[in-house]
Amino acid sequence: MNPNSFLTSSILYDWIPDFEFNSYDLSDLVVLDQELEKECKTIEDRFHAYLAIYKKGTLAKPKGLCTTFQYAILESKAFDICQEFEKKLDGNILVVYAKPLKRW
């Protein structure tokens, strides 16, 4: 069984390519409640980006999403909205990736 299978209960991480999903340790990602996930999807659609929520204290791994995919460049208003949303995450970390995905 894939150790990342807990993420399949979430609609938030369907953007992660199969290779990374099946070979990277994604245990630092958080599955949110349904209401927060819907808010994430709204933000993704509005700002044409992908969102990931990491457990508080998580650091980038040499073989992880942050070291594989480029972050999104957000305009000031989008950045402010993302910061406000992050306050709802109980200390967990919001990372916004470029859409379409771009590798470093």
Secondary structure, DSSP 8 states (H G I E B T S, - for coil): --TTGGGGG-STTTTS-HHHHHHS--TTB----HHHHHHHHHHHHHHTEEEEEE-TT----TTSHHHHB-B----HHHHHHHHHHHGGGTT-EEEEEESS--B-
